[in-house]
Amino acid sequence: MTALRCDATLTFTDANNFQSRLKAFLDEYDVAYRCDDRQVAVELPGGEARFSVVRAGLHLEAEAGARDGLETLRSIIEHYVALFAGDNALPLHWHGDVVAAPTFANFREMRVTQVEDLTPSMRRLTLAGEDLARFDHAEEWHVRLHFPPEGIARPQWPRPTAEGGIQWPPEDQRAEIRYYTIRRLDVAKGEVEIDFLLHAAPGPGGDFARRARPGDVCGMAGPYGRGVAEASHYLLAGDETALPAISRLLETLPASARVEAWLEVESPLDELALPLPDHCHVSWRHRCRGRAPSEQLATAIVEAMPDERDDLFVWFAGEAEVSQRLRKRLKQEFGLRKGQHLVTGYWKREAH
Ligand SMILES: Cc1cc2nc3c(=O)[nH]c(=O)nc-3n(C[C@H](O)[C@H](O)[C@H](O)COP(=O)(O)OP(=O)(O)OC[C@H]3O[C@@H](n4cnc5c(N)ncnc54)[C@H](O)[C@@H]3O)c2cc1C
């Protein structure tokens, strides 16, 4: 397969500082990369992104096997540019294999066809769309859902520009984007099921689910995600936002492995009936007053850490600060290597 390539130059004086911050970020999230004095090369889903220090500033390159991979790489590179050079550095002007198209290759418009309450706090929406085969992936289960402002019957979606950037709809028409997990996918029927936590605070994701009716429309882009490594012992923990992903893990982890999972919900009424193969053990925990959400899950993982950790994998998703602290402890205190853990902040608690 011929590789597709594109590149852009970011003119600025602090390219070395950009590289240092990028490497610190990749280290924190255990993303693999190669580097020398001049270049950082990151292998990402779909291809490779390269960041090279040049006289004018920073030279950015994306190389992928297909158009959608190249689009995803460009969007990840732009995300890093916004983080480490600021929003003002965007948009970038890309050259090479760049085409203007009506939509991004990884984007689908989806229509709500069914609304089902699983518990008082979780609502399952069935969404229908065309050509969903790309979302049928063994490890990438997450999507970015685009929620249009309330009351817009024919939403406008972001489109690729001829310079390889993104043309966003006007501010008042622009969708808000949040990550969700595909709980079930039926490619033949053109349907996905997504389980939404109806958390108390207003937000575009929770609000969309709360008011959802058949016929409502949202966008879906992806898939994204990272799989777990092979191990003989898995420790899994997560709150409601992680229930769809943990349910999929319980269904797919090999029967030869020992699997222990801790799940936090508000009360016994919010527990879900999960498919539980014999090799999986699940403990439900109810949220404790006076303790940060998902903190008791991090404690459960730490308390369950075995002395023998060579063949262990830890998967955790919950509140962002709790996740960050746990990730640090797993690496520093328990010596877990890259590839032995996937600890992710799924949502951020707002400071009060
Ligand atoms: C990879 C990935 C997969 C995910 N999969 C799912 C999924 O399948 N189902 C699901 O329900 N969520 C999932 N999430 C979490 C979801 O993206 C966040 O909860 C998101 O913040 C919800 O957006 P919102 O618009 O409702 O609220 P936001 O606009 O993001 O936030 C508004 C307010 O709500 C609060 N808030 C947000 N989430 C929570 C929460 N979980 N508990 C309490 N308060 C909250 C915020 O602190 C803020 O005050 C996933 C996240 C990631 C990163």
Ligand as a Chemical Component Dictionary entry (heavy atoms), coordinates in Angstrom:
data_LIG
# 
_chem_comp.id                   LIG 
_chem_comp.type                 NON-POLYMER 
_chem_comp.pdbx_formal_charge   0 
_chem_comp.three_letter_code    LIG 
# 
loop_
_chem_comp_atom.comp_id 
_chem_comp_atom.atom_id 
_chem_comp_atom.alt_atom_id 
_chem_comp_atom.type_symbol 
_chem_comp_atom.charge 
_chem_comp_atom.model_Cartn_x 
_chem_comp_atom.model_Cartn_y 
_chem_comp_atom.model_Cartn_z 
_chem_comp_atom.pdbx_ordinal 
LIG C1  C1  C 0 -12.563 7.168  26.325 1  
LIG C2  C2  C 0 -13.802 7.596  27.081 2  
LIG C3  C3  C 0 -14.955 6.820  27.027 3  
LIG C4  C4  C 0 -16.112 7.211  27.730 4  
LIG N1  N1  N 0 -17.226 6.435  27.650 5  
LIG C5  C5  C 0 -18.363 6.820  28.312 6  
LIG C6  C6  C 0 -19.586 6.050  28.201 7  
LIG O1  O1  O 0 -19.656 5.064  27.472 8  
LIG N2  N2  N 0 -20.667 6.473  28.907 9  
LIG C7  C7  C 0 -20.643 7.620  29.699 10 
LIG O2  O2  O 0 -21.665 7.960  30.313 11 
LIG N3  N3  N 0 -19.503 8.361  29.773 12 
LIG C8  C8  C 0 -18.387 8.002  29.100 13 
LIG N4  N4  N 0 -17.251 8.760  29.184 14 
LIG C9  C9  C 0 -17.252 9.941  30.059 15 
LIG C10 C10 C 0 -17.891 11.177 29.422 16 
LIG O3  O3  O 0 -17.173 11.543 28.258 17 
LIG C11 C11 C 0 -17.796 12.324 30.454 18 
LIG O4  O4  O 0 -18.537 12.008 31.615 19 
LIG C12 C12 C 0 -18.237 13.649 29.884 20 
LIG O5  O5  O 0 -17.786 14.651 30.754 21 
LIG C13 C13 C 0 -19.755 13.758 29.755 22 
LIG O6  O6  O 0 -20.040 14.969 29.107 23 
LIG P1  P1  P 0 -21.213 15.944 29.546 24 
LIG O7  O7  O 0 -21.431 16.818 28.375 25 
LIG O8  O8  O 0 -22.358 15.159 30.090 26 
LIG O9  O9  O 0 -20.607 16.782 30.749 27 
LIG P2  P2  P 0 -19.469 17.917 30.667 28 
LIG O10 O10 O 0 -19.926 19.091 29.877 29 
LIG O11 O11 O 0 -18.199 17.285 30.242 30 
LIG O12 O12 O 0 -19.368 18.342 32.182 31 
LIG C14 C14 C 0 -20.419 19.100 32.780 32 
LIG C15 C15 C 0 -20.400 18.879 34.279 33 
LIG O13 O13 O 0 -20.729 17.523 34.541 34 
LIG C16 C16 C 0 -19.753 16.956 35.402 35 
LIG N5  N5  N 0 -19.580 15.542 35.013 36 
LIG C17 C17 C 0 -19.160 15.063 33.816 37 
LIG N6  N6  N 0 -19.089 13.721 33.851 38 
LIG C18 C18 C 0 -19.451 13.356 35.114 39 
LIG C19 C19 C 0 -19.546 12.117 35.772 40 
LIG N7  N7  N 0 -19.244 10.971 35.177 41 
LIG N8  N8  N 0 -19.957 12.112 37.066 42 
LIG C20 C20 C 0 -20.257 13.250 37.694 43 
LIG N9  N9  N 0 -20.170 14.472 37.129 44 
LIG C21 C21 C 0 -19.780 14.517 35.851 45 
LIG C22 C22 C 0 -18.475 17.768 35.159 46 
LIG O14 O14 O 0 -17.641 17.735 36.307 47 
LIG C23 C23 C 0 -19.050 19.149 34.930 48 
LIG O15 O15 O 0 -19.305 19.792 36.168 49 
LIG C24 C24 C 0 -16.090 8.399  28.490 50 
LIG C25 C25 C 0 -14.933 9.182  28.521 51 
LIG C26 C26 C 0 -13.800 8.774  27.834 52 
LIG C27 C27 C 0 -12.556 9.637  27.889 53 
# 
loop_
_chem_comp_bond.comp_id 
_chem_comp_bond.atom_id_1 
_chem_comp_bond.atom_id_2 
_chem_comp_bond.value_order 
_chem_comp_bond.pdbx_ordinal 
LIG C1  C2  SING 1  
LIG C2  C3  SING 2  
LIG C2  C26 DOUB 3  
LIG C3  C4  DOUB 4  
LIG C4  N1  SING 5  
LIG C4  C24 SING 6  
LIG N1  C5  DOUB 7  
LIG C5  C6  SING 8  
LIG C5  C8  SING 9  
LIG C6  O1  DOUB 10 
LIG C6  N2  SING 11 
LIG N2  C7  SING 12 
LIG C7  O2  DOUB 13 
LIG C7  N3  SING 14 
LIG N3  C8  DOUB 15 
LIG C8  N4  SING 16 
LIG N4  C9  SING 17 
LIG N4  C24 SING 18 
LIG C9  C10 SING 19 
LIG C10 O3  SING 20 
LIG C10 C11 SING 21 
LIG C11 O4  SING 22 
LIG C11 C12 SING 23 
LIG C12 O5  SING 24 
LIG C12 C13 SING 25 
LIG C13 O6  SING 26 
LIG O6  P1  SING 27 
LIG P1  O7  DOUB 28 
LIG P1  O8  SING 29 
LIG P1  O9  SING 30 
LIG O9  P2  SING 31 
LIG P2  O10 DOUB 32 
LIG P2  O11 SING 33 
LIG P2  O12 SING 34 
LIG O12 C14 SING 35 
LIG C14 C15 SING 36 
LIG C15 O13 SING 37 
LIG C15 C23 SING 38 
LIG O13 C16 SING 39 
LIG C16 N5  SING 40 
LIG C16 C22 SING 41 
LIG N5  C17 SING 42 
LIG N5  C21 SING 43 
LIG C17 N6  DOUB 44 
LIG N6  C18 SING 45 
LIG C18 C19 SING 46 
LIG C18 C21 DOUB 47 
LIG C19 N7  SING 48 
LIG C19 N8  DOUB 49 
LIG N8  C20 SING 50 
LIG C20 N9  DOUB 51 
LIG N9  C21 SING 52 
LIG C22 O14 SING 53 
LIG C22 C23 SING 54 
LIG C23 O15 SING 55 
LIG C24 C25 DOUB 56 
LIG C25 C26 SING 57 
LIG C26 C27 SING 58 
# 
